[in-house]
Amino acid sequence: MTRKNHLLPICTFFVAVFFFACSLHAGDKKAELVYAQWSCATAASNMIKAVLEEKLDYECNLRPVSAPALWQTTASGNADGFVCAWLPSLHRVYYAKAGDNVVDLGPNLGGTKVGLVVPKYVEINSIEQLRQHSEKFDNKIIGIDPGAGIMLATREAMDAYGLENMELVAGSGAVMTSVLGSKIDKGEWVVVTGWTPHWKFATWDLKYLKDPKNVFGGSEAIHTIVRKNLKTEKPELYEFLDNFYWELGDIHEVMAMIRQSGKPYETAVEWINKNPEKIEPWLPE
């Protein structure tokens, strides 16, 4: 064998190693995230995707799933994580089931709230008053997707306040706001499952019904949840998700822009380009 031919297998080996290393690196620059199709989750998740792709050169696949599937998919390792976990109350059951297979990175948004919401012209102020006025609400509470944490909490509230004469109507966030808007246009009474942040509070004059039994809990926050081992397998992605935190004013602005444009990802890109100083603290060192 000539010296040239003798070197060929060695060169081939090192080329193969180089391309294998490159493929591993490319794999590190991929993110698999899930989200629920709520307005706040859509805004936050598309913001994450936009920063990953526009600023960190990632390929980010964003998949809409149900609320229980957020936790199940991440716990099974089929997703890297999500940024729309409502804790400590609303998602406590899902968190308990996921156990040690997920890691809570803490809040990415504070000052949130959940409960039952009515237009301000409705002449009651407490969940305790719903029972005696249920007919004015057509005996219905308008909800969202049946697996959402707020639906579980609402069922608990209905038991606690003796609202067996009312029906919790499942649907979606879009259906809930459509019914709310239609009822307000007619000046009719309506009660819906509500949460802050949400664009409906900027659109209509609304109020939370008081919850003296504290079924819906006190101060809530939206947390970032990732799969076990993400820190060791994708440290840059882990650090970015751990750094992500914004204010109510930020997400309200983005939700309003999305509602006007109808384009969540493009809106997120526009926002990050206009607010580089807010994005900088999220980026890994």
MARRONU-67369 format. One record per residue (C-alpha): x, y, z; residue number from 1. Coordinates in steps of 0.05 Angstrom, whole numbers, plus 5000, padded with zeros to 4 digits. Layout:
<pts>
<pt x="X" y="Y" z="Z" n="NUM"/>
...
</pts>
This chain:
<pts>
<pt x="5000" y="5000" z="5000" n="1"/>
<pt x="5028" y="5069" z="4982" n="2"/>
<pt x="5035" y="5123" z="5035" n="3"/>
<pt x="4978" y="5161" z="5001" n="4"/>
<pt x="4932" y="5101" z="5003" n="5"/>
<pt x="4953" y="5087" z="5074" n="6"/>
<pt x="4930" y="5156" z="5096" n="7"/>
<pt x="4863" y="5151" z="5062" n="8"/>
<pt x="4827" y="5110" z="5116" n="9"/>
<pt x="4855" y="5156" z="5170" n="10"/>
<pt x="4831" y="5218" z="5133" n="11"/>
<pt x="4763" y="5186" z="5122" n="12"/>
<pt x="4758" y="5170" z="5196" n="13"/>
<pt x="4773" y="5242" z="5217" n="14"/>
<pt x="4725" y="5270" z="5166" n="15"/>
<pt x="4671" y="5223" z="5193" n="16"/>
<pt x="4686" y="5245" z="5264" n="17"/>
<pt x="4683" y="5318" z="5243" n="18"/>
<pt x="4615" y="5311" z="5210" n="19"/>
<pt x="4588" y="5270" z="5268" n="20"/>
<pt x="4610" y="5325" z="5316" n="21"/>
<pt x="4577" y="5377" z="5272" n="22"/>
<pt x="4513" y="5337" z="5270" n="23"/>
<pt x="4513" y="5334" z="5346" n="24"/>
<pt x="4524" y="5408" z="5350" n="25"/>
<pt x="4467" y="5420" z="5300" n="26"/>
<pt x="4423" y="5376" z="5343" n="27"/>
<pt x="4439" y="5420" z="5403" n="28"/>
<pt x="4411" y="5479" z="5365" n="29"/>
<pt x="4341" y="5448" z="5360" n="30"/>
<pt x="4285" y="5462" z="5409" n="31"/>
<pt x="4221" y="5423" z="5415" n="32"/>
<pt x="4170" y="5463" z="5454" n="33"/>
<pt x="4095" y="5455" z="5468" n="34"/>
<pt x="4042" y="5506" z="5487" n="35"/>
<pt x="3967" y="5511" z="5500" n="36"/>
<pt x="3926" y="5554" z="5454" n="37"/>
<pt x="3910" y="5608" z="5504" n="38"/>
<pt x="3925" y="5680" z="5485" n="39"/>
<pt x="3978" y="5689" z="5538" n="40"/>
<pt x="4011" y="5622" z="5522" n="41"/>
<pt x="4010" y="5637" z="5447" n="42"/>
<pt x="4044" y="5704" z="5459" n="43"/>
<pt x="4098" y="5676" z="5506" n="44"/>
<pt x="4113" y="5614" z="5466" n="45"/>
<pt x="4120" y="5651" z="5400" n="46"/>
<pt x="4165" y="5701" z="5436" n="47"/>
<pt x="4210" y="5643" z="5457" n="48"/>
<pt x="4210" y="5614" z="5387" n="49"/>
<pt x="4227" y="5682" z="5356" n="50"/>
<pt x="4286" y="5696" z="5402" n="51"/>
<pt x="4313" y="5625" z="5393" n="52"/>
<pt x="4309" y="5630" z="5317" n="53"/>
<pt x="4326" y="5704" z="5306" n="54"/>
<pt x="4378" y="5714" z="5361" n="55"/>
<pt x="4407" y="5645" z="5378" n="56"/>
<pt x="4405" y="5610" z="5310" n="57"/>
<pt x="4360" y="5553" z="5334" n="58"/>
<pt x="4309" y="5513" z="5297" n="59"/>
<pt x="4248" y="5514" z="5342" n="60"/>
<pt x="4188" y="5469" z="5332" n="61"/>
<pt x="4127" y="5495" z="5370" n="62"/>
<pt x="4068" y="5448" z="5378" n="63"/>
<pt x="3999" y="5464" z="5406" n="64"/>
<pt x="3972" y="5413" z="5455" n="65"/>
<pt x="3921" y="5408" z="5511" n="66"/>
<pt x="3937" y="5430" z="5582" n="67"/>
<pt x="3949" y="5359" z="5609" n="68"/>
<pt x="3991" y="5343" z="5548" n="69"/>
<pt x="4038" y="5401" z="5564" n="70"/>
<pt x="4062" y="5362" z="5624" n="71"/>
<pt x="4055" y="5292" z="5596" n="72"/>
<pt x="4095" y="5308" z="5533" n="73"/>
<pt x="4150" y="5343" z="5572" n="74"/>
<pt x="4154" y="5289" z="5626" n="75"/>
<pt x="4160" y="5235" z="5573" n="76"/>
<pt x="4218" y="5272" z="5540" n="77"/>
<pt x="4181" y="5284" z="5475" n="78"/>
<pt x="4187" y="5359" z="5486" n="79"/>
<pt x="4241" y="5402" z="5517" n="80"/>
<pt x="4191" y="5443" z="5556" n="81"/>
<pt x="4138" y="5498" z="5558" n="82"/>
<pt x="4129" y="5568" z="5586" n="83"/>
<pt x="4056" y="5568" z="5605" n="84"/>
<pt x="4049" y="5529" z="5671" n="85"/>
<pt x="4002" y="5562" z="5721" n="86"/>
<pt x="4027" y="5550" z="5791" n="87"/>
<pt x="4020" y="5538" z="5849" n="88"/>
<pt x="3945" y="5524" z="5842" n="89"/>
<pt x="3917" y="5512" z="5773" n="90"/>
<pt x="3968" y="5461" z="5747" n="91"/>
<pt x="3984" y="5428" z="5814" n="92"/>
<pt x="3951" y="5362" z="5794" n="93"/>
<pt x="3990" y="5358" z="5729" n="94"/>
<pt x="4055" y="5376" z="5765" n="95"/>
<pt x="4044" y="5322" z="5817" n="96"/>
<pt x="4034" y="5269" z="5762" n="97"/>
<pt x="4096" y="5292" z="5724" n="98"/>
<pt x="4138" y="5286" z="5787" n="99"/>
<pt x="4214" y="5283" z="5780" n="100"/>
<pt x="4209" y="5278" z="5704" n="101"/>
<pt x="4204" y="5353" z="5698" n="102"/>
<pt x="4241" y="5413" z="5727" n="103"/>
<pt x="4207" y="5477" z="5748" n="104"/>
<pt x="4251" y="5536" z="5729" n="105"/>
<pt x="4206" y="5584" z="5767" n="106"/>
<pt x="4162" y="5642" z="5745" n="107"/>
<pt x="4170" y="5676" z="5678" n="108"/>
<pt x="4111" y="5723" z="5693" n="109"/>
<pt x="4084" y="5747" z="5759" n="110"/>
<pt x="4021" y="5784" z="5779" n="111"/>
<pt x="3973" y="5735" z="5747" n="112"/>
<pt x="3903" y="5718" z="5770" n="113"/>
<pt x="3847" y="5670" z="5755" n="114"/>
<pt x="3774" y="5666" z="5773" n="115"/>
<pt x="3703" y="5678" z="5748" n="116"/>
<pt x="3693" y="5742" z="5709" n="117"/>
<pt x="3631" y="5783" z="5691" n="118"/>
<pt x="3619" y="5849" z="5656" n="119"/>
<pt x="3621" y="5908" z="5705" n="120"/>
<pt x="3547" y="5923" z="5693" n="121"/>
<pt x="3528" y="5855" z="5724" n="122"/>
<pt x="3498" y="5871" z="5792" n="123"/>
<pt x="3532" y="5818" z="5834" n="124"/>
<pt x="3603" y="5819" z="5861" n="125"/>
<pt x="3615" y="5750" z="5891" n="126"/>
<pt x="3612" y="5677" z="5869" n="127"/>
<pt x="3567" y="5666" z="5929" n="128"/>
<pt x="3512" y="5706" z="5893" n="129"/>
<pt x="3513" y="5664" z="5829" n="130"/>
<pt x="3465" y="5611" z="5855" n="131"/>
<pt x="3407" y="5659" z="5869" n="132"/>
<pt x="3417" y="5695" z="5802" n="133"/>
<pt x="3435" y="5635" z="5759" n="134"/>
<pt x="3375" y="5644" z="5712" n="135"/>
<pt x="3401" y="5712" z="5690" n="136"/>
<pt x="3463" y="5675" z="5666" n="137"/>
<pt x="3422" y="5622" z="5630" n="138"/>
<pt x="3447" y="5575" z="5684" n="139"/>
<pt x="3514" y="5572" z="5649" n="140"/>
<pt x="3587" y="5588" z="5663" n="141"/>
<pt x="3624" y="5595" z="5597" n="142"/>
<pt x="3691" y="5558" z="5601" n="143"/>
<pt x="3749" y="5539" z="5555" n="144"/>
<pt x="3781" y="5472" z="5537" n="145"/>
<pt x="3758" y="5419" z="5585" n="146"/>
<pt x="3828" y="5397" z="5608" n="147"/>
<pt x="3851" y="5467" z="5628" n="148"/>
<pt x="3869" y="5479" z="5701" n="149"/>
<pt x="3819" y="5535" z="5707" n="150"/>
<pt x="3764" y="5487" z="5688" n="151"/>
<pt x="3784" y="5439" z="5744" n="152"/>
<pt x="3786" y="5498" z="5792" n="153"/>
<pt x="3717" y="5521" z="5768" n="154"/>
<pt x="3687" y="5453" z="5781" n="155"/>
<pt x="3715" y="5456" z="5851" n="156"/>
<pt x="3685" y="5525" z="5860" n="157"/>
<pt x="3617" y="5501" z="5835" n="158"/>
<pt x="3619" y="5446" z="5889" n="159"/>
<pt x="3643" y="5494" z="5943" n="160"/>
<pt x="3589" y="5546" z="5928" n="161"/>
<pt x="3532" y="5497" z="5914" n="162"/>
<pt x="3524" y="5515" z="5840" n="163"/>
<pt x="3494" y="5449" z="5820" n="164"/>
<pt x="3440" y="5488" z="5783" n="165"/>
<pt x="3492" y="5515" z="5735" n="166"/>
<pt x="3529" y="5482" z="5677" n="167"/>
<pt x="3602" y="5493" z="5661" n="168"/>
<pt x="3605" y="5498" z="5586" n="169"/>
<pt x="3670" y="5472" z="5555" n="170"/>
<pt x="3697" y="5500" z="5490" n="171"/>
<pt x="3759" y="5541" z="5476" n="172"/>
<pt x="3788" y="5609" z="5492" n="173"/>
<pt x="3763" y="5636" z="5426" n="174"/>
<pt x="3692" y="5611" z="5438" n="175"/>
<pt x="3692" y="5639" z="5508" n="176"/>
<pt x="3711" y="5709" z="5485" n="177"/>
<pt x="3661" y="5704" z="5427" n="178"/>
<pt x="3604" y="5689" z="5474" n="179"/>
<pt x="3628" y="5743" z="5523" n="180"/>
<pt x="3630" y="5796" z="5468" n="181"/>
<pt x="3562" y="5776" z="5441" n="182"/>
<pt x="3530" y="5780" z="5510" n="183"/>
<pt x="3561" y="5847" z="5524" n="184"/>
<pt x="3536" y="5875" z="5457" n="185"/>
<pt x="3466" y="5857" z="5480" n="186"/>
<pt x="3476" y="5881" z="5551" n="187"/>
<pt x="3461" y="5811" z="5578" n="188"/>
<pt x="3490" y="5778" z="5640" n="189"/>
<pt x="3546" y="5728" z="5628" n="190"/>
<pt x="3599" y="5695" z="5671" n="191"/>
<pt x="3662" y="5665" z="5642" n="192"/>
<pt x="3726" y="5632" z="5666" n="193"/>
<pt x="3778" y="5687" z="5667" n="194"/>
<pt x="3851" y="5699" z="5677" n="195"/>
<pt x="3902" y="5755" z="5675" n="196"/>
<pt x="3938" y="5768" z="5630" n="197"/>
<pt x="3885" y="5768" z="5575" n="198"/>
<pt x="3867" y="5818" z="5522" n="199"/>
<pt x="3793" y="5816" z="5541" n="200"/>
<pt x="3807" y="5862" z="5600" n="201"/>
<pt x="3833" y="5916" z="5553" n="202"/>
<pt x="3773" y="5906" z="5507" n="203"/>
<pt x="3714" y="5906" z="5556" n="204"/>
<pt x="3699" y="5932" z="5626" n="205"/>
<pt x="3702" y="5869" z="5667" n="206"/>
<pt x="3710" y="5848" z="5739" n="207"/>
<pt x="3729" y="5786" z="5778" n="208"/>
<pt x="3675" y="5758" z="5824" n="209"/>
<pt x="3701" y="5755" z="5896" n="210"/>
<pt x="3720" y="5686" z="5919" n="211"/>
<pt x="3712" y="5686" z="5995" n="212"/>
<pt x="3726" y="5611" z="6000" n="213"/>
<pt x="3792" y="5623" z="5962" n="214"/>
<pt x="3779" y="5564" z="5915" n="215"/>
<pt x="3818" y="5597" z="5859" n="216"/>
<pt x="3877" y="5612" z="5904" n="217"/>
<pt x="3914" y="5677" z="5915" n="218"/>
<pt x="3972" y="5702" z="5875" n="219"/>
<pt x="3990" y="5658" z="5816" n="220"/>
<pt x="4049" y="5659" z="5769" n="221"/>
<pt x="4065" y="5630" z="5701" n="222"/>
<pt x="4125" y="5583" z="5705" n="223"/>
<pt x="4174" y="5553" z="5656" n="224"/>
<pt x="4177" y="5476" z="5658" n="225"/>
<pt x="4230" y="5434" z="5624" n="226"/>
<pt x="4244" y="5360" z="5618" n="227"/>
<pt x="4292" y="5323" z="5662" n="228"/>
<pt x="4365" y="5323" z="5636" n="229"/>
<pt x="4355" y="5385" z="5592" n="230"/>
<pt x="4409" y="5422" z="5631" n="231"/>
<pt x="4462" y="5370" z="5615" n="232"/>
<pt x="4439" y="5354" z="5544" n="233"/>
<pt x="4423" y="5425" z="5519" n="234"/>
<pt x="4456" y="5473" z="5569" n="235"/>
<pt x="4448" y="5535" z="5525" n="236"/>
<pt x="4374" y="5523" z="5514" n="237"/>
<pt x="4365" y="5509" z="5588" n="238"/>
<pt x="4400" y="5574" z="5607" n="239"/>
<pt x="4358" y="5614" z="5559" n="240"/>
<pt x="4293" y="5585" z="5585" n="241"/>
<pt x="4316" y="5595" z="5656" n="242"/>
<pt x="4332" y="5669" z="5641" n="243"/>
<pt x="4264" y="5683" z="5608" n="244"/>
<pt x="4223" y="5732" z="5649" n="245"/>
<pt x="4179" y="5790" z="5628" n="246"/>
<pt x="4128" y="5838" z="5657" n="247"/>
<pt x="4052" y="5843" z="5651" n="248"/>
<pt x="4059" y="5906" z="5609" n="249"/>
<pt x="4103" y="5869" z="5560" n="250"/>
<pt x="4057" y="5810" z="5549" n="251"/>
<pt x="3995" y="5855" z="5546" n="252"/>
<pt x="4028" y="5895" z="5491" n="253"/>
<pt x="4047" y="5833" z="5452" n="254"/>
<pt x="3977" y="5802" z="5459" n="255"/>
<pt x="3945" y="5867" z="5434" n="256"/>
<pt x="3992" y="5867" z="5374" n="257"/>
<pt x="3976" y="5794" z="5359" n="258"/>
<pt x="3902" y="5807" z="5363" n="259"/>
<pt x="3909" y="5863" z="5312" n="260"/>
<pt x="3957" y="5828" z="5265" n="261"/>
<pt x="3934" y="5756" z="5272" n="262"/>
<pt x="4007" y="5735" z="5264" n="263"/>
<pt x="4037" y="5712" z="5331" n="264"/>
<pt x="4107" y="5695" z="5306" n="265"/>
<pt x="4115" y="5757" z="5262" n="266"/>
<pt x="4090" y="5800" z="5319" n="267"/>
<pt x="4141" y="5769" z="5366" n="268"/>
<pt x="4198" y="5783" z="5317" n="269"/>
<pt x="4174" y="5855" z="5310" n="270"/>
<pt x="4172" y="5864" z="5386" n="271"/>
<pt x="4241" y="5836" z="5400" n="272"/>
<pt x="4271" y="5880" z="5345" n="273"/>
<pt x="4240" y="5941" z="5378" n="274"/>
<pt x="4259" y="5920" z="5449" n="275"/>
<pt x="4331" y="5894" z="5447" n="276"/>
<pt x="4345" y="5917" z="5518" n="277"/>
<pt x="4289" y="5872" z="5544" n="278"/>
<pt x="4315" y="5812" z="5506" n="279"/>
<pt x="4388" y="5819" z="5526" n="280"/>
<pt x="4380" y="5791" z="5597" n="281"/>
<pt x="4348" y="5728" z="5569" n="282"/>
<pt x="4407" y="5709" z="5525" n="283"/>
<pt x="4458" y="5659" z="5550" n="284"/>
<pt x="4526" y="5685" z="5567" n="285"/>
</pts>
